[in-house]
Amino acid sequence: MSRDPWPPQSGTRHALPYPPESELSLHDYIGILIGARGMITAIVAISLLIGAAVAFLPSPVFEADALVKAEEEASTLSALDQVNSLFADQSPVNAEIEFLNSRRVLGRAVDNLRLDVKATPLYFPLVGEFLARRFRGGEGDLAKPLLGLEGYSWGGEWIEVAELNVPANLLDVTLTLVMLDSQRYRLFDPDGELLLEGQVGESPQPLPGTADLRLRISGLQAHPGSRFNLVRQARLTAIKALKDRFSAKETSRQSELIRLTLSGANRQKTAVILNEIIRIFVEQKSRFLSVEAERTLDFLQDQLPELRAAMERAESALNDFRLKQGSVDLPLETQSVLKSTVAVDAQTTELRQNRDELRQKFTEAHPSIVALDAQLTRLRKEKRSLISKIKDLPETQQQMLRLVRPTFEGIIDDAVGA
C-alpha cells in the first residue's frame, strides 16, 4: 500500500479541500448570504408565522379573583384561646381553605351551575376558533362560512343545554349535535349512530335502545349543518376539572385573608362560577354555625333545671347551717382559696370539653390535644395544692366552705350571663 510522504517533499503539490480563511473577504460572505436569500427568507417567515400562531391562536385564559375573610369560630371556652396561643404558627384559615377545596363546596357549585355538561361549537382546525372570537356581529348575526364549510362554526353560534342525561357508557364521551334548521337537530354518538332527533325547547322521545338518554335544548343559534360537541361528564370528573382551575391561598402569614382565584376561557362564566363558590361557602359555614349554636342551646336548656335545683338545695343547706352556727363569715384568706378553687374547676371543665371536641377530629398525638393534656396536668397539681390549704382550715370554716361554694359558683355564672 502506497503512502504519501510526510512531510511532503519539495516539488510535491497538495490541494487543500477549501481555500484558506485569509482568501475569504467580506464580499465573499455577502455573496454567500445573497445566494441563500431564499432559504433565509423562508426560515424567517416560518418563524414569524409560528410566533403569531402561538400568540394569537390559543384561546385566551381569564382569571377571576376575590378575597374572603376567615372568621375564627367564637368559642365559649376561654381555655381554647390559651391553647391556640401555644400554636400561633398554625394559621387559623387552614380549615377554611380545606373546606373551600372540598367536594361539599365545589360539588354543589358543579350541581347548581351544571358544570358537568359541556356544549361547544365545532370550529375549523387551527384558525376556526380564532376567527370566531374576532367576529363582531350584532345579536342574532352569524358569520358567513368560509369556503362553504357550513359544518363548522365561524362566529355568532351558541347553544344552551337545559338537560343532558346519558347512560353510564356515554359519560365523558363526546357526542355530536348537528343543526338541521333553525329549530331541529340530531344527536349522534362517536361512531355516527343516530341517538335522537329533536326540536329546540322540547324533550325529544328517545329512540329504541336509548331510553336512558335525555336531552333538552333551551336555545340554539347556528347555520343549518353546523355541529356542536356535547359531553356529559361524570360528577367526580367535573369536580376535579373545577378544582384544577380553582385556587385558595392565604394572602400572607396570619393575615386571615384568603385569596380565591379561578381561571377559565369565558370571562363572564368564570366570574359567575367564583361567585357561586363563595355563596355556597358562606351558606354552608353559616348553616354549620347555626347547627352548633342550636346544639349548645339545647344542651344548656337540658342542664338548666338540674342546675337550678342544685342551686336551691345549696342555698337551703347554707341557710340551715348559719341558723345552727350563728352568723359565720369567711376570712379573706379563705375567700381567696374559694375563688381559686372555683376558677381551677371552671378551667378544668372547659379544657375537658374542648378536649372532647378536638378528640373527635384528631388523634391523641395531635399538638393541640397534647397541649390540653399538659394544662390539665398543671390544673390538677394546683387543685391538690388548694385542697391541702382547705384541710388546714378549722372544721367550721371547712364545712362553711363546702356549703358556700355551690352558691358562689351560681353567683359567678349569673354575673357572666348578665
C-alpha positions as CSV (number, residue, x, y, z in Angstrom):
1,M,0.0,0.0,0.0
2,S,1.5,3.3,-1.1
3,R,1.7,6.2,1.3
4,D,2.2,9.9,0.7
5,P,5.5,11.0,2.2
6,W,5.2,13.3,5.2
7,P,6.4,15.9,5.5
8,P,5.9,16.5,1.7
9,Q,9.0,16.6,-0.3
10,S,9.9,19.5,-2.3
11,G,8.3,19.7,-5.7
12,T,5.1,17.8,-4.4
13,R,1.8,19.8,-4.6
14,H,-1.2,19.1,-2.4
15,A,-4.6,20.9,-3.0
16,L,-6.4,22.0,0.2
17,P,-10.1,20.9,0.4
18,Y,-11.2,24.6,1.0
19,P,-9.4,27.9,0.4
20,P,-7.6,29.4,3.3
21,E,-9.6,31.7,5.5
22,S,-7.4,34.5,4.5
23,E,-8.7,34.2,1.0
24,L,-12.4,34.9,2.1
25,S,-13.4,38.6,2.1
26,L,-16.5,40.5,3.2
27,H,-17.6,40.4,-0.4
28,D,-17.5,36.6,-0.3
29,Y,-19.7,36.4,2.8
30,I,-22.2,38.8,1.3
31,G,-22.3,36.7,-1.8
32,I,-23.0,33.6,0.3
33,L,-25.9,35.3,2.1
34,I,-27.3,36.6,-1.2
35,G,-27.1,33.2,-2.7
36,A,-29.1,31.7,0.3
37,R,-31.6,34.5,0.5
38,G,-34.5,32.3,-0.5
39,M,-33.8,29.8,2.4
40,I,-33.2,32.6,4.9
41,T,-36.5,34.4,3.9
42,A,-38.4,31.1,4.2
43,I,-36.9,30.4,7.7
44,V,-37.8,33.9,8.9
45,A,-41.3,33.7,7.5
46,I,-42.0,30.4,9.1
47,S,-40.6,31.6,12.4
48,L,-42.9,34.6,12.3
49,L,-45.9,32.5,11.4
50,I,-45.2,30.1,14.3
51,G,-44.8,33.0,16.7
52,A,-48.0,34.7,15.6
53,A,-49.9,31.3,15.8
54,V,-48.6,30.8,19.4
55,A,-49.5,34.4,20.4
56,F,-53.0,34.7,18.8
57,L,-54.5,31.3,18.0
58,P,-54.8,29.7,21.5
59,S,-58.0,30.6,23.5
60,P,-57.4,33.4,26.0
61,V,-57.5,32.5,29.7
62,F,-59.3,34.8,32.0
63,E,-58.9,34.9,35.8
64,A,-61.4,36.0,38.4
65,D,-60.3,36.6,42.0
66,A,-61.8,37.5,45.3
67,L,-60.9,37.9,49.0
68,V,-62.6,36.1,51.8
69,K,-62.1,36.9,55.5
70,A,-61.7,33.8,57.6
71,E,-63.8,34.4,60.7
72,E,-62.4,32.2,63.6
73,E,-65.2,30.5,65.3
74,A,-66.1,32.1,68.6
75,S,-65.7,29.6,71.4
76,T,-67.4,29.7,74.8
77,L,-64.3,28.0,76.2
78,S,-61.8,30.6,77.3
79,A,-59.2,27.9,77.7
80,L,-59.2,27.4,74.0
81,D,-57.6,30.7,73.5
82,Q,-54.8,29.7,75.8
83,V,-54.1,26.6,73.8
84,N,-54.3,28.4,70.5
85,S,-51.6,30.8,71.7
86,L,-49.2,27.9,72.0
87,F,-49.6,27.3,68.3
88,A,-49.5,30.7,66.8
89,D,-47.6,29.4,63.8
90,Q,-50.6,27.4,62.7
91,S,-52.8,29.6,60.5
92,P,-56.4,29.6,61.6
93,V,-57.5,29.7,57.9
94,N,-56.2,26.3,57.0
95,A,-59.5,24.6,57.8
96,E,-61.3,27.3,55.7
97,I,-59.1,26.6,52.7
98,E,-59.6,22.8,53.0
99,F,-63.4,23.4,53.2
100,L,-63.3,25.6,50.1
101,N,-61.5,22.9,48.2
102,S,-63.8,20.2,49.4
103,R,-66.4,18.4,47.3
104,R,-69.1,19.8,49.6
105,V,-68.4,23.3,48.2
106,L,-67.1,22.6,44.7
107,G,-69.5,19.7,44.2
108,R,-72.5,21.9,44.9
109,A,-71.2,24.5,42.5
110,V,-71.0,21.8,39.8
111,D,-74.5,20.7,40.5
112,N,-76.0,24.2,40.7
113,L,-74.4,25.5,37.6
114,R,-74.5,22.2,35.7
115,L,-70.7,22.4,35.1
116,D,-70.8,18.7,34.3
117,V,-72.4,19.5,30.9
118,K,-70.0,20.8,28.2
119,A,-71.5,22.1,24.9
120,T,-69.2,23.9,22.5
121,P,-69.4,24.7,18.7
122,L,-67.2,22.7,16.4
123,Y,-64.6,25.1,14.9
124,F,-62.4,24.6,11.9
125,P,-59.0,23.3,12.9
126,L,-56.3,25.7,14.0
127,V,-57.9,29.0,12.9
128,G,-61.6,28.5,13.3
129,E,-61.9,29.5,16.9
130,F,-59.6,32.5,16.4
131,L,-61.8,33.8,13.6
132,A,-65.0,33.1,15.6
133,R,-63.6,35.2,18.5
134,R,-62.9,38.1,16.1
135,F,-66.4,38.1,14.7
136,R,-68.2,41.3,15.8
137,G,-71.7,40.9,14.6
138,G,-74.9,42.1,16.3
139,E,-77.3,40.0,18.3
140,G,-78.6,37.2,16.2
141,D,-76.0,37.6,13.5
142,L,-73.9,34.7,12.2
143,A,-70.6,34.8,10.4
144,K,-70.6,33.5,6.8
145,P,-69.0,30.1,6.4
146,L,-65.6,30.3,4.7
147,L,-65.2,28.3,1.6
148,G,-68.7,26.9,2.0
149,L,-67.7,24.9,5.1
150,E,-71.1,25.1,6.8
151,G,-70.3,22.2,9.2
152,Y,-68.0,24.4,11.2
153,S,-68.7,27.5,13.4
154,W,-67.3,30.8,12.3
155,G,-68.7,33.2,14.7
156,G,-72.0,34.0,16.5
157,E,-73.0,30.4,17.1
158,W,-74.2,29.4,20.6
159,I,-76.2,26.7,22.4
160,E,-77.9,26.4,25.8
161,V,-78.4,22.9,27.2
162,A,-81.2,22.7,29.8
163,E,-80.8,19.0,30.4
164,L,-78.4,16.2,29.3
165,N,-78.6,12.8,31.0
166,V,-76.8,9.9,29.4
167,P,-76.3,6.2,30.3
168,A,-73.1,5.2,32.1
169,N,-71.4,4.1,28.9
170,L,-71.8,7.6,27.4
171,L,-70.3,9.5,30.4
172,D,-67.3,11.6,29.4
173,V,-68.0,10.7,25.7
174,T,-68.1,13.4,23.1
175,L,-71.5,13.4,21.3
176,T,-72.1,15.4,18.1
177,L,-75.2,17.6,17.6
178,V,-76.0,18.6,14.0
179,M,-78.2,21.5,13.3
180,L,-80.9,20.6,10.7
181,D,-82.6,24.0,10.5
182,S,-83.3,26.9,12.9
183,Q,-85.3,24.6,15.3
184,R,-84.5,20.9,14.6
185,Y,-81.3,19.0,15.4
186,R,-80.0,15.4,15.5
187,L,-77.6,13.9,18.0
188,F,-75.0,11.3,17.0
189,D,-72.6,9.1,19.0
190,P,-68.8,9.0,18.2
191,D,-69.5,6.1,15.7
192,G,-72.0,8.2,13.8
193,E,-75.1,6.3,15.0
194,L,-78.2,8.4,15.4
195,L,-79.2,8.7,19.1
196,L,-82.2,11.0,18.8
197,E,-83.8,13.8,16.8
198,G,-85.5,16.7,18.5
199,Q,-86.6,20.3,18.4
200,V,-85.4,23.3,20.4
201,G,-87.3,23.8,23.6
202,E,-88.8,20.3,23.7
203,S,-87.7,17.0,25.2
204,P,-87.5,14.5,22.3
205,Q,-88.6,10.9,22.5
206,P,-85.6,8.6,22.8
207,L,-85.0,6.1,20.0
208,P,-85.1,2.3,20.7
209,G,-82.1,1.4,22.8
210,T,-81.6,4.9,24.2
211,A,-84.2,5.0,27.0
212,D,-81.7,6.5,29.5
213,L,-80.8,9.4,27.2
214,R,-82.4,12.7,27.9
215,L,-81.7,16.0,26.1
216,R,-83.4,19.3,26.1
217,I,-82.0,22.3,24.2
218,S,-83.4,25.6,25.5
219,G,-81.7,27.8,22.9
220,L,-79.7,27.3,19.8
221,Q,-78.3,29.6,17.0
222,A,-76.3,28.3,14.1
223,H,-76.3,27.7,10.4
224,P,-78.0,24.6,9.2
225,G,-75.4,21.8,9.1
226,S,-73.3,23.4,12.0
227,R,-72.1,20.9,14.6
228,F,-71.7,21.1,18.3
229,N,-69.8,18.9,20.7
230,L,-71.8,17.8,23.8
231,V,-70.2,16.0,26.7
232,R,-71.9,14.8,30.0
233,Q,-69.0,14.4,32.5
234,A,-69.1,12.2,35.5
235,R,-69.6,14.2,38.6
236,L,-66.2,13.5,40.0
237,T,-64.6,14.4,36.7
238,A,-66.3,17.7,36.7
239,I,-65.4,18.4,40.3
240,K,-61.7,17.6,39.5
241,A,-61.7,19.8,36.4
242,L,-63.1,22.7,38.5
243,K,-60.6,22.1,41.3
244,D,-57.7,22.2,38.8
245,R,-58.8,25.7,37.8
246,F,-59.5,26.9,41.4
247,S,-57.1,28.1,44.0
248,A,-57.5,29.2,47.6
249,K,-54.4,30.6,49.4
250,E,-53.8,32.8,52.4
251,T,-52.6,36.2,51.3
252,S,-49.9,36.4,53.9
253,R,-48.9,34.7,57.1
254,Q,-51.5,35.1,59.9
255,S,-53.5,37.6,57.8
256,E,-56.7,35.5,58.0
257,L,-57.5,36.7,54.4
258,I,-57.9,34.0,51.7
259,R,-57.4,34.9,48.1
260,L,-59.6,32.9,45.7
261,T,-58.7,32.6,42.0
262,L,-60.5,30.8,39.2
263,S,-59.3,30.6,35.6
264,G,-61.4,29.9,32.6
265,A,-61.9,30.6,28.9
266,N,-65.2,32.6,29.3
267,R,-64.9,35.9,31.2
268,Q,-68.5,36.1,32.4
269,K,-68.9,32.4,33.2
270,T,-65.7,32.4,35.2
271,A,-66.9,35.2,37.4
272,V,-70.3,33.5,37.9
273,I,-68.7,30.3,39.0
274,L,-66.4,32.0,41.5
275,N,-69.3,33.9,43.0
276,E,-71.3,30.7,43.3
277,I,-68.4,29.0,45.1
278,I,-68.2,32.0,47.6
279,R,-72.0,31.9,48.1
280,I,-72.0,28.2,48.8
281,F,-69.1,28.5,51.2
282,V,-70.8,31.3,53.2
283,E,-74.1,29.4,53.2
284,Q,-72.6,26.1,54.4
285,K,-70.5,27.8,57.1
286,S,-73.5,29.8,58.4
287,R,-75.5,26.6,58.5
288,F,-72.8,24.7,60.4
289,L,-72.5,27.5,63.0
290,S,-76.3,27.6,63.3
291,V,-76.4,23.9,64.0
292,E,-73.6,24.2,66.6
293,A,-75.4,27.0,68.3
294,E,-78.7,25.1,68.4
295,R,-76.9,22.1,69.9
296,T,-75.3,24.2,72.6
297,L,-78.6,25.9,73.4
298,D,-80.4,22.6,73.7
299,F,-77.7,21.3,76.0
300,L,-77.9,24.3,78.2
301,Q,-81.7,24.1,78.3
302,D,-81.5,20.5,79.4
303,Q,-79.0,21.3,82.1
304,L,-80.7,24.4,83.4
305,P,-83.4,22.7,85.6
306,E,-80.9,20.4,87.2
307,L,-78.5,23.3,87.9
308,R,-81.3,25.4,89.3
309,A,-82.4,22.6,91.7
310,A,-78.9,22.1,92.8
311,M,-78.5,25.8,93.5
312,E,-81.7,25.9,95.6
313,R,-80.5,22.9,97.6
314,A,-77.2,24.5,98.3
315,E,-78.7,27.8,99.4
316,S,-81.1,25.9,101.7
317,A,-78.3,23.9,103.2
318,L,-76.2,27.1,103.7
319,N,-79.1,28.9,105.4
320,D,-79.7,25.9,107.8
321,F,-76.0,25.9,108.7
322,R,-76.0,29.6,109.5
323,L,-79.1,29.2,111.7
324,K,-77.4,26.5,113.7
325,Q,-74.0,28.1,114.0
326,G,-75.0,31.7,114.0
327,S,-73.6,34.3,111.6
328,V,-70.4,32.9,110.1
329,D,-68.2,35.0,107.8
330,L,-65.3,33.6,105.8
331,P,-61.9,35.3,106.3
332,L,-60.3,36.9,103.3
333,E,-57.7,34.2,103.0
334,T,-60.5,31.5,102.9
335,Q,-62.4,33.5,100.4
336,S,-59.3,33.7,98.2
337,V,-59.0,29.9,98.4
338,L,-62.6,29.5,97.5
339,K,-62.2,31.8,94.4
340,S,-59.1,29.9,93.3
341,T,-60.8,26.6,93.7
342,V,-63.8,27.7,91.6
343,A,-61.6,29.1,88.9
344,V,-59.5,25.9,88.7
345,D,-62.6,23.8,88.4
346,A,-64.1,26.0,85.7
347,Q,-60.9,25.9,83.7
348,T,-60.7,22.1,84.1
349,T,-64.3,21.7,82.8
350,E,-63.6,24.0,79.8
351,L,-60.4,22.1,78.9
352,R,-62.1,18.8,79.2
353,Q,-65.0,19.9,77.0
354,N,-62.6,21.3,74.5
355,R,-60.5,18.1,74.5
356,D,-63.6,16.1,73.8
357,E,-64.4,18.3,70.8
358,L,-60.8,18.0,69.4
359,R,-60.7,14.3,70.0
360,Q,-63.5,13.8,67.5
361,K,-61.2,15.3,64.8
362,F,-57.7,14.5,65.8
363,T,-55.7,11.7,67.5
364,E,-54.1,11.7,70.9
365,A,-50.8,12.7,69.4
366,H,-52.1,16.0,67.9
367,P,-50.3,19.0,69.2
368,S,-53.5,20.7,70.4
369,I,-54.5,17.7,72.4
370,V,-51.1,17.3,73.9
371,A,-51.1,20.9,75.0
372,L,-54.5,20.5,76.6
373,D,-53.3,17.4,78.5
374,A,-50.4,19.5,79.8
375,Q,-52.7,22.2,81.0
376,L,-55.0,19.7,82.7
377,T,-52.0,18.2,84.5
378,R,-51.0,21.7,85.7
379,L,-54.5,22.3,86.9
380,R,-54.7,19.0,88.8
381,K,-51.5,20.0,90.7
382,E,-52.9,23.4,91.5
383,K,-56.2,21.7,92.7
384,R,-54.2,19.4,95.0
385,S,-52.4,22.4,96.5
386,L,-55.7,24.2,97.2
387,I,-57.2,21.1,98.8
388,S,-54.2,20.9,101.1
389,K,-54.9,24.5,102.2
390,I,-58.5,23.7,102.8
391,K,-57.6,20.8,105.0
392,D,-55.6,23.2,107.2
393,L,-58.6,25.4,107.9
394,P,-60.7,25.0,111.0
395,E,-63.6,22.4,110.8
396,T,-66.3,25.1,110.9
397,Q,-64.7,27.1,108.0
398,Q,-64.3,23.8,106.0
399,Q,-67.9,23.0,106.4
400,M,-68.9,26.6,105.6
401,L,-66.7,26.5,102.5
402,R,-68.3,23.3,101.2
403,L,-71.7,24.9,101.6
404,V,-70.8,28.3,100.2
405,R,-69.0,27.0,97.2
406,P,-72.1,26.0,95.1
407,T,-73.8,29.3,95.8
408,F,-70.6,31.1,94.9
409,E,-70.4,29.3,91.5
410,G,-74.0,30.3,90.8
411,I,-73.3,33.9,91.6
412,I,-70.3,33.8,89.1
413,D,-72.5,32.3,86.4
414,D,-75.2,34.9,86.9
415,A,-72.7,37.7,86.7
416,V,-71.2,36.3,83.4
417,G,-74.7,35.8,81.9
418,A,-75.6,39.4,82.8
